[in-house]
Amino acid sequence: MIRRTSLLVLLALIVIPSQTVVAQDATRTRPLRILVSNDDGYQAPGLMALIDSLVTIADVVVAAPLEQQSGTGHGITFRDPISVQEVGNPHGVTWYVIDAKPATVVRMALTSLMDSRPDLVVTGVNTGENTGVHAWVSGTVAGAREAALHGFPAIASSVRFRSSADYAVAAGYVKRIVLQLREAGAIQPPLLLNVNIPPGGVDAIRGIRVAPMSLKLGEQRYDERMSPRGGRYFWDNWSPPADDPVGDTDLHAFIRGYVTITPLVLDQTDLKAMPALEGVFGK
């Protein structure tokens, strides 16, 4: 269960204007409409597990990239024509396969493909966690962020993969989080959450923590090689951080077996820096 104090902290970070009270009540009582997307491609097992879980509580529409798009961050597809096709599926839901980057996939679904507005956008379940600064480069988080930019509440979900069973466990936690947010009336803009699920069964997971983003970097190396023709090239060789010495972060809690929920914001303006800069340059 999400700890009561953690949920209160989460809701305190989500400013819900008074005029959305009617919308909150409607979202609690009628079936949810959820757009599901990812960055691992439309056949990814994490996507399948997420759909299997969410169709039990919502009217689901799927829009996913044609190919693997991990690490593309918030890149967009705009120089080439974008192919879109609908595919059949066991659940009989509307399922778009789009040859584009994750942010563009979500943007197209919301602006050009869906016949009605979703209540929520959920991306994932990504193969590999997106704790801390991973959120900057993750296509999974970018898809959710793109939804939030368009005024839709959104959740990005990722799991540290060890076995195929991890996907179903992670998708179950996403479903649980959605239901608890719905009960609290919190599925409203500007909700943007980055959720990360550790590996192992339900018995191995210690609970859910609301935690800020870790700024701990991993170890970056580029291994130099030579081609048979004497050309110089490099292979990326990056290792994620093993832990975070700062105790109150998503990475610290994740490493210790907790599902982490990190509320994100869209406005990156450093308000504290503005007065000093205005003193230098003027308003």
Buried (B, 14 or more C-beta within 10 A) or exposed (E): EBEEEBBEBBBEBBEBEEEEEEBBEEBEEEEBBBBBBBBBBBEBBBBBBBBBBBBEBBBBBBBBBBBBBBEBBBBBBEEEEBEBEEEEEEBEBBBBBBBBBBBBBBBBBBEEBBEEEBBBBBBBBBBBBBBBBBBEBBBBBBBBBBBBBBEBBBBBBBBBBEEEEBBBBBBBBBBBBBEBBBEBBBBBBBBBBBBBBBBBEEEEBEEBBBBBBBEBEEEEEEEEEEEEEEEEEEEEEEEBBEEBEEEEBBBBBBBEBBBBBBBBEEEEEEEEEEEEEEEEEEE
